[in-house]
Amino acid sequence: MKQFIILALIGLFSFVAVNFLNLSTTAQKKEVSKSAEKPTVKNKKPVLVELFTSEGCSSCPPADVVLARLEKEQPNADVEIITLEMHVDYWNYLGWRDEFSLAHFGDRQGGYANHFGLDSNYTPQMVVDGQKEFVGSNYKNATNAIAEAVKNEKAAVEILAETEAKKINFKIKSTDIAKHDESYIWLVITEDNLTNSVSRGENAGRTLSHTSVVREMKLIGNLLPADEKFEIATAVNLQPNWNKKNLKFVVFVQGKQSKKVFALNRTKFM
């Protein structure tokens, strides 16, 4: 009889112990699950910063440094500063041909000159979100304009990029675009870590460094005022002088008349 009682007590103790361990394990699993469900940090708001510059202009290198600083330091905790360095070609006649220059960057800058009521293009010029322009070497003006631009509502853009042989295939889409005027949709390829030793012209003898140099800017679509979303497939040819590990892809929607940026995103080459 005593043996039976002892065995019964042992069994009861084992049952309680096992269930206690199971409850403890379940509690741990729930705790881990709750931890995994913590909300993520709110995404930063993107702001587009364009610099019109030239290796043939002696006033431009300080502005190139300001753009690189904005890109590297990201001084506003609420903002992802997305930079574009556009080299214009209208200084090439001074004895140095800027190899990064493209004629249509001057045309784009001319559109801004008309919008802001300027007499002509000039370098270095910085434009923030298509709404503020100033001399590109003025860091304080840049940070102030960026802080103001963060108030502008922008839709997210999804960018999927895949390489195939000598080209990059893109699938790009955006939804819930806020009220806007008729707009362009742009795809931009930029490259970091570029340098040049200038042998002639105003910057002769200097080695210049560049960030976010625009290698290609492609118009990929138009957005009518009634359109609230878009989905586009397009491709860009990879050029042999591009370093793939330094490439970034930028997509933005910009009003034709207002110059406002209504959607914006950037991704790196994967």
N, C-alpha and C positions, 0 to 999 in steps of 0.2 A: 504493500500500500504506500509506504514511504517513497519507494522507488518511482511509483506512478506519479505521485505528487511532484517529486523532483523533476521528472521528465516533462510534466505539464508546465512547470514554471520555466524550465529551459526553453520550451517551445514558445511560450508566451513572450519571453524576453527577446527571442530571436525575431519573432514577428514584429514586435514594437521597434526593434533596432533597424530592421530592414526598411520598414515604412518610414521611419525617421530619416534614413539616408535618402530614400526616394524623394521625400518632401523637400529635403535640403537641396538635392540635385535639381529638382524642378524649379525651386526658388532661384537658384543660381542661373538657370537657363533663362528664366523670365527677366532677370536683372540684366543679363547680357542683351536680350532682345530689346529691352527698354533703352539701353545705352545706344544701341544701333539705330534707334528711331529718333535720336536727337536731331532737331532741325539743323540743316547746314547753314554756314555763314552766307548772308545775303550777297548775291553777285554784285560786282562793281558795275557802275554804269559806264559805257564806252563813250569816249569823246574823240572826234577826228581832228588831228592837227596836221595841216599841210604846210610845208616850207618850199617856197620857190627860190632857188639858189643857182649858183654857177661857179665852177672852178675858175672861170675867167674874171670873176668879180672880187676885188680885194676886200670888200666889206662883208663877203659871205661866210668865210671860215668861222667867225665868232657865232653866227647864227646856226651853222652846222653843229657846233659844240652845244648850243642851247637845245637843239632838237634831240641830240644824242643823250643829253642829260635828262630831258623829260622822259624819253623812252626807257632809260636805264633806272632812274631813281623813282619814277612814278610817284611824284610828291603829294598827290591828293589821295588819301586813303579810300575815298568813295568812288574813285574813277580809274578806269583802265584807259590810259592815254594811248591811242592808236596813231602812230606817226607815219607820214608820207613825205619823202624828200624828192622833190621834182626839180630836175636840172633843166633849165631853159637854154635855148640855143642862141639867143640874141646877143650874147657876149662873145661868141666864138670868133668874131672878126678881129678881136684885139691881139691875136697871135697865138692863142691856145684854144684848141678845139676840145671841149668837154665831152669825153667819150660817153658820159651818161645822159647827155642832153637829147631831148626829143622836141621837135617843132610844136607838137600839139600841146605840150605843157604851157608854152607861151599863149596858145589859144585859150586854154582853160583859165589861165591867169587873166587874160583879157576879159573874160566873162565876169570875173570878180571885180576888175577895174570898173566895168560898166555898172555893176550892182552897187558898189560902194561910192560911185560918183568920182572916181579918180581920173586924173588927166591921162595917165598912161601906166603901163606895167613898171615895176621896179624890183630890185633885189637888194637885200634879202627881204622877202615878204612872208609873213606867217598868217595863216587863216585858220581860225578855230570854229569847227562845226558849220562852216560856211556863213557865220554871222558876225565875226569880229576879225578885223585885219589890223596889222601893225608891223613895225620893223622887226624882223625875225630874230635879231640878237637881243631883244628886250625880254629877259627871263621873267621879270615881275609882271609885265603885261600878259605874258603867256599864261602864267599860273592864275592870274585874275580872270582871264577870259575862260579858262578851263573850269574854274570854280563856278562861273556863271552858266556855262554850257551844260553842266550836270543837271540843271533844272529842266532841260528839254527832254520830253518823252521820246524814247526810241524803242522800236520793236526789235526783238532778237532775230538773228539770222543763223540758220543751220548750214554749215559748210562741210561737205564730204568731198574729199579729194583722193584720187587713186592714180598711180602712175601706170602707164601702159606704153612700153617701148620708149619713144622719145616725146611723149606728150603726157599731160596731166588732165584727167577727166574729172569734172566737177558736177556735183548735184547740190543745188542751192535752193533753199526755201525759207520763207518767212510768213508769219501770220499775225493777225491783230495789229496791223499797221494803223497808226493814228491818222486822224484827218490830215490830208496833205494836198498840195497842188500837183499838177502833172509832173512826174518825176522820172529821172534816169536811174537805172540799176547798173552799178559799176563793179567789175571784178579787177582787182589790182594785185600784181605780183611785185613784192619788194625783196630786196636782198641786203643783209647786214654785213658788217666787217669788210667794207671795201676801202681801199686806199689808192692814192695816186701820187706820184712824184711829178710835180708841175715844172716844166723846164722853160716855159715862155709865158708871156703875158703878165698881168698884174700880180699874180701869185708865183712868179718864177722863183725856183729854189725851195719851195715849200712842199712838204709831204702832207696831203690832206686826207682825213679819215671821214667816212660817211656811214650813216645808219639809215635803214629803211629806204634805200634808194629805189625808186619806182622803175622797175625793168619793163613792165608792160601794164597798160591800163586799157581795159576792154569794156566797151559798152555792151551789156548782155541783155538789156530789156528796158521797156518803158512801163510806167505805172500810171494809169489814169486815176483821177481823183476818187472815183467810186471803188477802185480796187483796194481790198483790205489784205490781200495775200498774193504770193507768187511762188512758183516752183519752176526752176530752170535747170536744164542740163547743158553744159558747154565744155569746151576743151581748150587748152593752151599748149602750144609746142614748147618743149624744154629746149633752151638754147645752150650750146656747148660751153659758153663762158659763164654760165650761172653755176654757183656752188649750191647744190641742193640742200645741204644742211643749214644754210643761212637764209633760205627762202621763207617768206610768210605770205599768206593769202588774206586779202582784205576785201570784204563785200560791203557796199553801202548804197542806200537809196537817198537821192538828193533831189530836191525840188528844182525844176528848171528855172522858175522865176524867183522863188523865195530863197534858194540856195540852202535851205535848211536840210539837215540830215535827219531822216525819219526812221532809218533802220541801219544797224552797223554791227559788224563782228569781224574777228580776225582769228586765224588759226595758223599753226606752223606746219612746215612740210613734215610729213610722217613717213 
